């Protein structure tokens, strides 16, 4: 598919043509480097969104460059909690990136658009996706043990802090919590929450990664 057919830019994008061209080249290169099932899904989802004029799903989707960082970060995690399902593009990509991975995804709202893209999954892959229509900051009544958590919900300070605290207890030692839209001026609540929680970790682009310490005994 030609790069100029990817239509990645949001309606409010204000970058110059040169900046947009460079960004598009980065995204096209990143797409080519994604795991094949993930890249195939992403392209099919983009085409389906364009055909349905579903600009909201395109706007909220993780771009290929962000997906590369996220999938690298969560490599090896078999049980993943995603906070913020939205249109389920990232949910599907997380599922397809690793055979046997179980993805539990929480959202305060069951967005009708998500079924359009979940339908692109094969039945066996769809069974590995578990949706929860409930605020991620609350978590389930009894959070299941997970290897990794991806926080990409309201981006508000209070909810980001509450979500971290809820899921830290359910996270296996050595597990990862990744925050989306860190150091993004559009979402200052995420950066402030990471700072005030006193988390030591590393950032790649707009993804901040914290790893839970391994259990060292009493």
One Martini backbone bead per residue (centre of mass of N, CA, C, O) as a GRO file, in nm:
protein
  218
    1UNK     BB    1   0.095   0.035   0.025
    2UNK     BB    2   0.096   0.352  -0.005
    3UNK     BB    3   0.185   0.608   0.195
    4UNK     BB    4  -0.050   0.813   0.092
    5UNK     BB    5  -0.281   0.590   0.211
    6UNK     BB    6  -0.277   0.625   0.538
    7UNK     BB    7  -0.405   0.866   0.682
    8UNK     BB    8  -0.279   0.970   0.990
    9UNK     BB    9  -0.406   1.245   1.034
   10UNK     BB   10  -0.542   1.464   1.220
   11UNK     BB   11  -0.760   1.724   1.208
   12UNK     BB   12  -0.560   1.905   1.420
   13UNK     BB   13  -0.320   1.916   1.249
   14UNK     BB   14  -0.016   2.159   1.239
   15UNK     BB   15   0.187   2.063   1.053
   16UNK     BB   16   0.403   2.068   0.827
   17UNK     BB   17   0.469   1.922   0.534
   18UNK     BB   18   0.750   1.824   0.622
   19UNK     BB   19   0.668   1.696   0.891
   20UNK     BB   20   0.460   1.503   0.772
   21UNK     BB   21   0.651   1.351   0.585
   22UNK     BB   22   0.836   1.240   0.807
   23UNK     BB   23   0.618   1.096   0.970
   24UNK     BB   24   0.517   0.909   0.746
   25UNK     BB   25   0.785   0.762   0.707
   26UNK     BB   26   0.801   0.647   0.991
   27UNK     BB   27   0.533   0.487   0.985
   28UNK     BB   28   0.598   0.308   0.740
   29UNK     BB   29   0.850   0.177   0.863
   30UNK     BB   30   0.713   0.067   1.120
   31UNK     BB   31   0.504  -0.111   0.982
   32UNK     BB   32   0.717  -0.303   0.843
   33UNK     BB   33   0.829  -0.391   1.154
   34UNK     BB   34   0.599  -0.536   1.224
   35UNK     BB   35   0.428  -0.781   1.288
   36UNK     BB   36   0.252  -0.924   1.050
   37UNK     BB   37  -0.031  -0.947   1.193
   38UNK     BB   38  -0.033  -0.650   1.281
   39UNK     BB   39  -0.001  -0.505   1.009
   40UNK     BB   40  -0.248  -0.632   0.877
   41UNK     BB   41  -0.456  -0.527   1.071
   42UNK     BB   42  -0.398  -0.222   1.051
   43UNK     BB   43  -0.469  -0.195   0.752
   44UNK     BB   44  -0.758  -0.306   0.768
   45UNK     BB   45  -0.860  -0.096   0.972
   46UNK     BB   46  -0.805   0.154   0.800
   47UNK     BB   47  -0.984   0.077   0.562
   48UNK     BB   48  -1.246   0.048   0.726
   49UNK     BB   49  -1.253   0.337   0.836
   50UNK     BB   50  -1.257   0.482   0.563
   51UNK     BB   51  -1.517   0.347   0.452
   52UNK     BB   52  -1.684   0.455   0.725
   53UNK     BB   53  -1.583   0.733   0.826
   54UNK     BB   54  -1.390   0.668   1.092
   55UNK     BB   55  -1.222   0.910   1.250
   56UNK     BB   56  -1.206   0.837   1.549
   57UNK     BB   57  -1.041   0.574   1.530
   58UNK     BB   58  -0.798   0.704   1.397
   59UNK     BB   59  -0.734   0.915   1.622
   60UNK     BB   60  -0.704   0.688   1.871
   61UNK     BB   61  -0.487   0.538   1.744
   62UNK     BB   62  -0.212   0.368   1.732
   63UNK     BB   63   0.079   0.405   1.595
   64UNK     BB   64   0.334   0.228   1.466
   65UNK     BB   65   0.559   0.356   1.641
   66UNK     BB   66   0.414   0.297   1.911
   67UNK     BB   67   0.378  -0.006   1.875
   68UNK     BB   68   0.673  -0.085   1.873
   69UNK     BB   69   0.731   0.003   2.161
   70UNK     BB   70   0.511  -0.160   2.305
   71UNK     BB   71   0.583  -0.448   2.201
   72UNK     BB   72   0.869  -0.446   2.309
   73UNK     BB   73   0.796  -0.397   2.609
   74UNK     BB   74   0.579  -0.662   2.611
   75UNK     BB   75   0.765  -0.880   2.568
   76UNK     BB   76   0.643  -1.198   2.703
   77UNK     BB   77   0.364  -1.118   2.779
   78UNK     BB   78   0.068  -1.317   2.855
   79UNK     BB   79  -0.066  -1.097   3.059
   80UNK     BB   80  -0.287  -0.832   2.965
   81UNK     BB   81  -0.363  -0.495   3.059
   82UNK     BB   82  -0.607  -0.268   2.929
   83UNK     BB   83  -0.655   0.091   2.961
   84UNK     BB   84  -0.843   0.158   2.698
   85UNK     BB   85  -1.006   0.056   2.425
   86UNK     BB   86  -1.201   0.189   2.241
   87UNK     BB   87  -1.154   0.057   1.911
   88UNK     BB   88  -0.936  -0.196   1.953
   89UNK     BB   89  -0.662  -0.189   1.806
   90UNK     BB   90  -0.459  -0.244   2.035
   91UNK     BB   91  -0.588  -0.497   2.138
   92UNK     BB   92  -0.534  -0.662   1.878
   93UNK     BB   93  -0.227  -0.619   1.861
   94UNK     BB   94  -0.155  -0.751   2.130
   95UNK     BB   95  -0.271  -1.029   2.055
   96UNK     BB   96  -0.107  -1.079   1.775
   97UNK     BB   97   0.199  -1.053   1.882
   98UNK     BB   98   0.119  -1.321   2.067
   99UNK     BB   99   0.097  -1.633   2.124
  100UNK     BB  100  -0.149  -1.686   2.382
  101UNK     BB  101  -0.235  -1.418   2.453
  102UNK     BB  102  -0.397  -1.234   2.712
  103UNK     BB  103  -0.657  -0.980   2.685
  104UNK     BB  104  -0.749  -0.722   2.906
  105UNK     BB  105  -1.017  -0.476   2.863
  106UNK     BB  106  -1.081  -0.139   2.965
  107UNK     BB  107  -1.398   0.055   2.981
  108UNK     BB  108  -1.642   0.292   3.046
  109UNK     BB  109  -1.708   0.236   2.734
  110UNK     BB  110  -1.901   0.084   2.472
  111UNK     BB  111  -1.784   0.119   2.183
  112UNK     BB  112  -1.922   0.051   1.876
  113UNK     BB  113  -1.659   0.042   1.695
  114UNK     BB  114  -1.506  -0.212   1.801
  115UNK     BB  115  -1.660  -0.440   1.639
  116UNK     BB  116  -1.542  -0.372   1.358
  117UNK     BB  117  -1.242  -0.480   1.453
  118UNK     BB  118  -1.284  -0.748   1.600
  119UNK     BB  119  -1.393  -0.889   1.330
  120UNK     BB  120  -1.089  -0.932   1.213
  121UNK     BB  121  -1.067  -1.165   1.388
  122UNK     BB  122  -1.008  -1.461   1.463
  123UNK     BB  123  -1.168  -1.669   1.668
  124UNK     BB  124  -0.918  -1.751   1.841
  125UNK     BB  125  -0.832  -1.455   1.898
  126UNK     BB  126  -1.098  -1.345   2.016
  127UNK     BB  127  -1.084  -1.535   2.276
  128UNK     BB  128  -0.829  -1.353   2.392
  129UNK     BB  129  -1.052  -1.139   2.439
  130UNK     BB  130  -1.135  -0.920   2.726
  131UNK     BB  131  -1.415  -0.739   2.817
  132UNK     BB  132  -1.455  -0.427   3.023
  133UNK     BB  133  -1.728  -0.229   3.147
  134UNK     BB  134  -1.500  -0.041   3.323
  135UNK     BB  135  -1.316   0.129   3.516
  136UNK     BB  136  -0.975   0.096   3.542
  137UNK     BB  137  -0.938   0.218   3.834
  138UNK     BB  138  -1.106  -0.024   3.960
  139UNK     BB  139  -1.133  -0.270   3.828
  140UNK     BB  140  -1.181  -0.555   3.931
  141UNK     BB  141  -1.281  -0.708   4.206
  142UNK     BB  142  -1.039  -0.924   4.121
  143UNK     BB  143  -0.744  -0.889   4.021
  144UNK     BB  144  -0.563  -1.031   3.798
  145UNK     BB  145  -0.285  -1.166   3.715
  146UNK     BB  146  -0.014  -0.981   3.564
  147UNK     BB  147   0.257  -0.878   3.337
  148UNK     BB  148   0.088  -0.628   3.209
  149UNK     BB  149   0.032  -0.264   3.166
  150UNK     BB  150  -0.189  -0.043   2.977
  151UNK     BB  151  -0.217   0.312   2.995
  152UNK     BB  152  -0.516   0.453   2.797
  153UNK     BB  153  -0.728   0.671   2.893
  154UNK     BB  154  -0.811   0.981   3.008
  155UNK     BB  155  -0.535   1.134   3.126
  156UNK     BB  156  -0.598   1.190   3.405
  157UNK     BB  157  -0.460   1.224   3.699
  158UNK     BB  158  -0.642   1.064   3.900
  159UNK     BB  159  -0.683   0.812   3.720
  160UNK     BB  160  -0.388   0.736   3.681
  161UNK     BB  161  -0.325   0.686   3.977
  162UNK     BB  162  -0.551   0.477   4.036
  163UNK     BB  163  -0.463   0.271   3.824
  164UNK     BB  164  -0.187   0.207   3.930
  165UNK     BB  165  -0.273   0.116   4.219
  166UNK     BB  166  -0.457  -0.116   4.133
  167UNK     BB  167  -0.232  -0.279   3.942
  168UNK     BB  168   0.020  -0.325   4.115
  169UNK     BB  169  -0.093  -0.569   4.285
  170UNK     BB  170  -0.142  -0.755   4.011
  171UNK     BB  171   0.155  -0.748   3.956
  172UNK     BB  172   0.416  -0.905   3.870
  173UNK     BB  173   0.719  -0.957   3.932
  174UNK     BB  174   0.873  -0.766   3.675
  175UNK     BB  175   0.658  -0.610   3.574
  176UNK     BB  176   0.458  -0.390   3.358
  177UNK     BB  177   0.406  -0.031   3.325
  178UNK     BB  178   0.239   0.155   3.070
  179UNK     BB  179   0.242   0.492   2.953
  180UNK     BB  180   0.049   0.695   2.771
  181UNK     BB  181   0.133   1.021   2.686
  182UNK     BB  182   0.405   1.099   2.770
  183UNK     BB  183   0.516   1.409   2.730
  184UNK     BB  184   0.233   1.537   2.648
  185UNK     BB  185   0.088   1.843   2.620
  186UNK     BB  186  -0.214   1.728   2.592
  187UNK     BB  187  -0.128   1.530   2.867
  188UNK     BB  188  -0.032   1.631   3.174
  189UNK     BB  189  -0.145   1.413   3.376
  190UNK     BB  190   0.055   1.185   3.319
  191UNK     BB  191   0.323   1.318   3.398
  192UNK     BB  192   0.234   1.402   3.685
  193UNK     BB  193   0.175   1.116   3.789
  194UNK     BB  194   0.454   0.994   3.753
  195UNK     BB  195   0.598   1.197   3.933
  196UNK     BB  196   0.418   1.169   4.204
  197UNK     BB  197   0.476   0.851   4.225
  198UNK     BB  198   0.793   0.805   4.191
  199UNK     BB  199   0.886   0.685   3.920
  200UNK     BB  200   1.117   0.449   3.790
  201UNK     BB  201   1.225   0.493   3.449
  202UNK     BB  202   1.137   0.490   3.095
  203UNK     BB  203   1.148   0.669   2.783
  204UNK     BB  204   0.960   0.626   2.463
  205UNK     BB  205   0.861   0.883   2.369
  206UNK     BB  206   0.513   0.841   2.481
  207UNK     BB  207   0.649   0.606   2.664
  208UNK     BB  208   0.621   0.486   2.994
  209UNK     BB  209   0.838   0.270   3.196
  210UNK     BB  210   0.754   0.037   3.457
  211UNK     BB  211   0.916  -0.178   3.698
  212UNK     BB  212   0.866  -0.427   3.904
  213UNK     BB  213   1.006  -0.547   4.156
  214UNK     BB  214   1.164  -0.796   4.263
  215UNK     BB  215   1.147  -1.042   4.483
  216UNK     BB  216   1.357  -1.046   4.799
  217UNK     BB  217   1.228  -1.074   5.054
  218UNK     BB  218   1.254  -1.005   5.406
   0.00000   0.00000   0.00000
